[in-house]
Amino acid sequence: MAPKPVTARVLVVDDDPCERQSLANIITALGHAAEPAEDGEQAIEKLGAGSYDAVVTDLVMPGMDGLELLRRLLELGDPTPVVVLTGFGSIDKAVSIVHDYHAFWFLEKPAPPGVLATLLDRAVRFKSLVTETQRLKRQLRYKGVLEDLVGVSPSMRQVFSMIEQVAPTSARVLITGESGTGKERVAAAIHKLSPRAAEPFVAINCAALPETLIESELFGHEKGAFTGAAGSRAGCFEDAHQGTLFLDEIAEMPVGMQAKLLRVLEESKIRRLGGKTEIPVDVRVLAATNRSPQEAVEKKLLREDLYYRLNVFHIALPPLRHRMEDVPYIIEAMIRSLNEKGSYRVTDLHPEVLTHLMSHSWPGNVRELRNVLERAVIVAGEGTVLPEHLPLSFRVPEARQQSPAAPPRPASESGINIEGGLQLRAVEEAYIRLTLKQTHNNKKQAAQILGISIRTLHNRLAEFAAAEAAAAAGKASLGTGVGG
């Protein structure tokens, strides 16, 4: 009988040679290639040296046992699915192994070949999906996208690379950069690409909390711990258990609270405010600040020992003005997001709009760009974002006053005076009124010619009428004053 084609590479981990060989024979008969490992340490070495589609491991082994193997794979960010076998099974242990240690599944010995075959087939498909997802994410990164971050500049590609390096580990990360550069988005990307991705991501702004409440927010409190504490409440550390806690603006945290935070980082235990018992927590902590960390340490705003605890891995985000080549890509992603979340159908930007946005210094960084663009998309509603959809401060500044020595040119046959020195608004109004005249005041047709929505056209006409009324009122007031 011809052997079945090999469909997967399976690493078989068991300290008992007979058990290991027996399991390898079963897996080989199922059509897979089985490679043995005597214990967890050897399994880690082989996984580091080559690629496997699945791991089948004994739970109880001397040295590095099955649980420690799972823990190490989590720390390394290795996505290889692991099926755990044991002769001492229980439902509670099965739930713990699958949920807490991210095992693919749990089986009692001896493993029924039919069940094992089904699990290995599913594990192989799972590994294939993970590999494909990682490939697609790499493709997106080459196109300037990593999770919710966008950028093609060398500085952002370096940030993407650092995120991918540190995300699979359990290392703490300190993220620095000006306000609005996207520090929380970096933290969220690290979480999403980490083994903790299925667990909670909890973010807290240390600068936004009063000093009297920050301890309760972080560590929780018991009933009666302070005035108004009507019941017990878990804090952010408990909420983020087995997940990620992001501490934004860490240098704004009171120094006394920094000492308590340091103790939690060292011992992985918290005590609720007013509580008497310590609660173990498994939390990866990421922190951020818009200050220079070294300067914050020198000014005693950030404890030096806490700084070293948090700064295991440092990611510095560049301000937007230093990566202006990213602006068109960020805009494209933002428009797509705004269209999906709202009822807008905006397609692109007028070239003049992009010129305005590219020439701005963006002191508020990506956050400011998003606010400006969101306002423009709301005003435009659909089609192309035009210069008039931008806030007034982003439009062409008031033109120079026309020199008295230069006589005005006669109006062209079209009715539009196109000499230099006119405000863009005046040219825009003249062109809109000319288009309406040519369409015999058919506003729908005029809007199509102008490339704007009918709503935008009505808004512009209302603005023109309001400006004319204000000018007329001003003249009337001036006339009254002179006459008096």
C-alpha positions in Angstrom: 0.0 0.0 0.0 1.4 3.4 -1.0 2.2 5.8 1.9 0.0 8.8 2.3 1.5 12.1 1.1 3.1 14.1 3.9 0.9 17.1 4.7 2.6 18.7 7.7 5.6 18.7 10.0 4.8 17.8 13.5 7.1 18.1 16.5 6.5 15.3 19.0 7.7 16.1 22.6 7.8 13.4 25.3 10.5 12.4 27.8 9.5 8.7 27.5 11.2 7.2 24.5 8.5 4.5 24.1 5.7 7.0 24.3 7.5 9.3 22.0 8.1 6.7 19.3 4.5 5.3 19.6 3.1 8.8 19.1 5.4 9.5 16.2 4.3 6.2 14.5 0.6 7.2 14.8 1.3 10.7 13.4 3.4 9.2 10.5 0.5 6.8 9.7 -1.8 9.8 9.5 0.3 11.1 6.7 2.4 13.7 8.5 6.2 13.9 9.2 6.9 13.4 12.9 10.1 14.7 14.4 11.0 13.9 18.0 12.1 16.1 20.9 13.1 14.7 24.3 11.9 17.7 26.4 10.7 21.3 26.2 14.3 22.7 25.9 15.0 20.6 22.8 11.6 21.5 21.4 12.4 25.2 21.8 15.7 24.7 20.0 14.1 22.8 17.1 11.3 25.4 16.8 13.9 28.1 16.6 15.9 26.3 13.9 13.0 25.3 11.7 9.3 25.7 10.9 6.7 23.2 12.2 3.0 23.1 11.5 2.0 21.7 14.9 3.5 20.5 18.2 2.1 17.5 20.2 3.6 17.5 23.7 3.3 15.6 26.9 2.3 17.8 29.9 4.3 16.2 32.7 8.1 16.1 31.9 11.2 16.7 33.9 13.0 20.0 33.3 10.9 22.1 31.0 7.4 20.6 31.1 4.5 21.2 28.8 3.2 24.3 30.6 6.6 25.9 30.7 7.0 25.1 26.9 3.6 26.8 26.3 4.7 29.8 28.4 8.0 30.1 26.5 6.2 29.9 23.1 3.9 32.7 24.2 6.9 34.9 25.2 8.6 34.2 21.9 5.5 34.9 20.0 5.6 31.6 18.2 2.2 30.9 16.6 2.7 27.1 16.1 -0.4 25.4 17.5 0.2 23.0 20.4 -1.8 19.9 21.3 -1.2 18.9 24.9 -1.4 15.2 26.1 -1.4 14.0 29.7 -2.4 11.0 31.7 -3.6 13.3 34.5 -6.3 15.2 32.9 -9.2 17.2 34.3 -11.7 19.7 32.9 -10.2 22.5 35.1 -6.7 21.8 33.8 -7.9 21.6 30.2 -9.6 25.0 30.5 -6.5 26.5 32.0 -4.2 25.1 29.4 -6.3 26.1 26.5 -7.4 29.6 27.8 -4.4 30.7 30.0 -1.6 29.2 28.0 -3.2 29.4 24.5 -2.8 25.7 23.8 -4.6 24.6 20.6 -6.3 21.7 22.4 -6.0 19.2 25.3 -6.2 15.4 25.1 -5.9 12.6 27.7 -3.6 9.7 27.0 -3.8 7.5 25.2 -4.8 9.8 22.3 -7.4 8.2 20.0 -5.9 8.3 16.5 -9.1 9.5 15.0 -9.4 12.4 17.4 -5.7 13.2 17.0 -6.1 13.2 13.2 -8.9 15.7 13.3 -7.0 18.0 15.7 -3.9 17.9 13.6 -5.8 18.7 10.4 -7.4 21.7 12.2 -4.1 22.7 13.7 -2.4 22.7 10.2 -5.2 24.8 8.7 -4.9 27.2 11.7 -1.1 27.6 11.2 -1.7 28.1 7.4 -4.2 30.9 8.2 -1.8 32.5 10.7 1.1 32.4 8.2 -1.1 33.9 5.4 -2.3 36.7 7.8 1.3 37.5 8.7 2.2 37.6 5.0 -0.6 40.0 4.2 0.4 42.2 7.1 3.9 42.3 5.7 2.6 43.3 2.4 0.5 46.0 3.9 3.6 47.3 5.9 5.5 47.5 2.6 2.6 49.6 1.3 2.8 51.8 4.3 0.2 50.3 6.6 0.6 48.5 10.0 -2.7 48.0 11.9 -4.0 51.6 12.3 -0.7 53.3 11.5 0.1 54.7 8.1 3.4 55.9 6.6 5.9 55.2 3.8 8.7 57.5 5.2 11.9 55.9 6.4 11.2 57.0 9.9 7.8 55.3 10.0 9.1 52.2 8.3 11.6 52.0 11.2 8.8 52.4 13.7 6.9 49.6 12.0 9.9 47.4 12.1 10.4 48.1 15.9 6.7 47.3 16.6 7.0 44.0 14.8 10.2 43.1 16.7 8.9 43.9 20.2 5.2 42.9 19.8 5.7 39.1 20.1 7.8 39.5 23.3 6.7 40.4 26.9 9.0 43.4 27.1 7.8 46.7 28.4 7.9 49.6 25.9 8.2 53.3 26.4 6.7 55.3 23.5 7.7 59.0 23.1 6.6 61.7 20.8 4.8 65.0 20.6 1.1 65.2 21.3 -1.0 63.9 18.4 1.7 61.7 16.8 -0.2 58.5 17.5 1.4 57.0 20.6 -1.8 55.1 21.7 -2.1 53.7 18.1 1.4 52.4 18.4 0.6 50.8 21.8 -2.6 49.3 20.3 -0.6 47.9 17.3 1.9 46.2 19.7 -1.0 44.6 21.6 -2.8 43.4 18.4 0.4 41.8 17.1 1.2 40.2 20.4 0.2 36.8 21.9 -2.1 38.8 24.1 -4.2 40.1 21.2 -7.3 38.2 22.2 -7.2 39.7 25.7 -8.1 43.2 26.9 -6.3 46.4 25.8 -6.9 49.0 28.5 -5.6 52.6 28.1 -5.5 55.2 30.8 -4.4 58.9 30.6 -2.4 59.6 33.7 -2.6 63.4 33.1 -6.4 63.4 33.0 -7.0 61.8 36.4 -7.1 63.8 39.7 -4.4 62.7 42.1 -7.1 61.6 44.6 -8.6 59.1 42.1 -5.6 57.7 40.2 -4.8 55.0 42.8 -8.4 53.8 42.7 -8.4 53.8 38.9 -5.2 51.8 38.7 -5.6 49.3 41.5 -9.4 49.4 42.3 -11.0 49.9 45.7 -13.1 48.1 48.3 -16.4 49.2 49.6 -16.0 52.1 52.1 -12.4 52.8 51.2 -13.2 56.5 50.8 -16.2 58.7 50.8 -18.5 57.7 47.9 -17.1 54.2 47.6 -20.5 52.4 47.7 -19.1 49.1 46.5 -16.0 47.2 45.4 -14.5 48.0 42.1 -11.7 46.5 40.0 -9.0 48.8 38.7 -7.2 49.0 35.3 -4.7 46.3 36.3 -7.4 43.8 37.0 -9.3 44.9 33.9 -6.2 44.3 31.8 -5.4 40.9 33.4 -3.6 38.7 30.8 -3.8 41.6 28.3 -2.1 45.0 27.9 -2.3 48.2 30.0 -1.3 51.4 28.3 -0.2 54.3 30.6 -0.3 57.5 28.6 1.5 60.6 29.9 3.3 58.6 32.5 5.5 61.6 33.5 2.3 63.4 34.7 1.6 60.7 37.3 2.2 61.9 40.9 5.7 60.7 42.1 4.2 59.0 45.1 1.9 56.9 42.8 5.0 56.1 40.7 6.5 54.3 43.7 3.4 52.2 44.1 3.4 51.4 40.3 7.0 50.4 40.5 6.2 47.9 43.2 3.4 46.4 41.1 5.8 46.0 38.1 8.3 44.2 40.3 5.9 41.9 42.1 3.0 41.5 39.6 0.6 41.9 42.5 -1.8 44.8 43.3 -3.8 45.7 46.5 -7.1 47.5 46.1 -7.5 50.7 48.0 -8.8 49.8 51.4 -8.1 46.1 50.7 -6.1 43.7 52.9 -5.2 41.0 50.3 -2.9 41.1 47.3 -4.2 40.1 44.0 -1.8 38.6 41.4 -2.0 40.2 37.9 -0.5 39.2 34.6 -0.3 42.5 32.6 2.0 43.7 30.0 2.6 47.5 30.6 3.3 49.9 27.8 3.8 53.6 28.7 4.1 56.9 26.8 5.0 60.5 27.3 5.2 63.6 25.2 8.2 64.9 27.3 11.8 64.0 27.0 12.1 61.1 29.4 15.7 62.1 30.4 14.5 65.7 31.1 11.5 64.4 33.1 13.9 62.4 35.2 16.2 65.3 35.7 13.3 67.5 36.8 12.1 64.8 39.2 8.8 64.4 37.3 9.6 60.8 36.5 11.3 58.4 38.9 14.6 57.2 37.5 14.0 53.6 38.7 10.5 53.6 37.1 12.0 55.0 33.9 14.4 52.1 33.7 11.7 49.6 34.4 9.5 51.0 31.6 12.2 51.7 29.1 13.1 48.1 28.2 12.4 49.0 24.6 12.0 52.5 23.3 10.0 53.7 20.3 10.3 57.4 19.3 7.5 58.7 17.0 8.5 61.5 14.6 6.3 64.6 14.3 4.3 64.8 11.2 6.2 67.9 9.9 9.3 65.6 9.7 7.5 63.0 7.5 5.4 65.1 5.1 5.7 62.4 2.4 3.3 60.4 4.5 0.5 63.0 4.4 -1.2 61.8 1.2 -1.3 58.2 2.4 -2.6 59.2 5.8 -5.3 61.3 4.1 -6.3 58.4 1.9 -6.7 56.1 4.9 -8.6 58.7 6.8 -11.1 59.4 4.0 -11.7 55.7 3.7 -12.3 55.4 7.4 -14.6 58.4 7.6 -16.6 57.1 4.6 -17.0 53.7 6.4 -18.0 55.2 9.7 -20.3 58.0 8.4 -22.7 58.5 5.6 -20.2 60.2 3.4 -19.2 59.4 -0.2 -16.1 61.5 -0.6 -13.8 60.2 -3.3 -10.7 62.4 -3.4 -9.2 65.9 -2.8 -8.9 68.8 -5.2 -5.2 69.3 -6.0 -5.3 72.7 -4.4 -6.6 71.2 -1.1 -3.6 68.8 -1.0 -1.3 71.7 -1.7 -2.7 73.5 1.4 -2.5 70.5 3.6 1.1 69.7 2.4 2.3 73.2 3.1 0.9 73.3 6.7 3.4 72.7 9.6 0.9 70.5 11.6 1.8 71.5 15.2 -1.0 69.2 16.4 0.4 66.4 14.2 -1.8 63.5 12.9 -4.6 64.4 15.4 -4.8 67.9 13.9 -4.8 66.5 10.3 -7.7 64.2 11.2 -9.7 67.0 12.7 -9.2 69.2 9.6 -10.0 66.4 7.2 -13.0 65.2 9.1 -14.5 68.8 9.0 -13.8 69.0 5.3 -15.4 65.6 4.6 -18.5 66.6 6.6 -18.9 69.8 4.7 -18.3 68.2 1.3 -20.5 65.2 1.9 -19.6 63.5 -1.3 -17.4 63.8 -4.4 -14.3 65.9 -4.2 -13.1 67.9 -1.2 -12.7 71.4 -2.5 -10.7 74.3 -1.0 -13.9 75.9 0.3 -14.5 72.8 2.4 -11.4 73.5 4.5 -11.4 75.7 7.6 -10.9 79.4 6.8 -7.3 79.3 8.2 -6.3 76.8 5.6 -7.6 78.7 2.5 -5.4 81.0 0.4 -4.6 84.1 2.6 -6.1 87.4 1.7 -4.7 88.7 -1.6 -2.5 91.7 -1.7 -4.5 94.9 -2.1 -4.5 95.9 -5.8 -2.1 98.7 -6.5 -3.8 102.1 -7.2 -1.4 102.7 -10.0 -2.6 99.5 -11.8 -6.0 100.3 -13.5 -8.5 97.4 -13.3 -8.8 95.3 -16.4 -12.1 95.2 -18.2 -14.2 92.2 -17.5 -14.0 89.3 -20.0 -16.9 88.4 -22.2 -17.7 85.6 -19.7 -18.4 88.2 -17.1 -15.5 87.1 -14.8 -12.6 89.5 -14.1 -9.5 87.4 -14.0 -6.8 90.0 -13.2 -4.4 89.2 -10.4 -4.9 90.5 -6.9 -8.4 89.3 -6.4 -9.5 87.1 -3.5 -10.1 83.5 -4.4 -13.6 83.8 -2.8 -14.6 86.6 -5.2 -13.5 84.5 -8.2 -15.3 81.5 -6.8 -18.6 83.5 -6.4 -18.3 84.9 -9.9 -17.8 81.5 -11.4 -20.6 79.9 -9.5 -23.0 82.7 -10.6 -21.8 82.4 -14.2 -22.4 78.6 -14.1 -25.9 79.1 -12.7 -26.6 81.7 -15.5 -25.5 79.3 -18.2 -27.7 76.5 -16.7 -30.7 78.9 -16.4 -30.5 78.6 -12.6 -30.7 74.8 -12.7 -28.8 74.2 -9.5 -28.6 70.4 -9.9 -26.9 70.8 -13.3 -24.7 73.6 -12.0 -23.5 71.5 -9.1 -22.6 68.6 -11.5 -20.6 71.0 -13.7 -18.8 72.5 -10.6 -18.1 69.0 -9.2 -19.8 69.7 -5.8 -22.9 68.4 -4.1 -26.2 70.2 -4.4 -26.0 70.8 -0.6 -22.6 72.4 -0.9 -24.0 74.7 -3.7 -26.9 75.8 -1.5 -24.5 76.4 1.3 -22.2 78.6 -0.8 -25.1 80.6 -2.2 -26.4 81.2 1.4 -22.9 82.4 2.3 -22.8 84.8 -0.6 -26.2 86.2 0.3 -25.2 86.6 3.9 -22.0 88.4 2.9 -24.0 90.8 0.6 -26.5 91.5 3.4 -23.7 92.2 5.9 -22.0 94.5 3.4 -25.2 96.4 2.7 -25.9 96.8 6.4 -22.4 98.1 6.9 -22.8 100.7 4.2 -26.2 101.8 5.6 -24.7 102.2 9.1 -21.8 104.2 7.7 -24.2 106.4 5.7 -26.3 107.1 8.8 -23.3 108.0 10.9 -22.0 110.5 8.3 -25.4 112.1 7.8 -25.8 112.5 11.6 
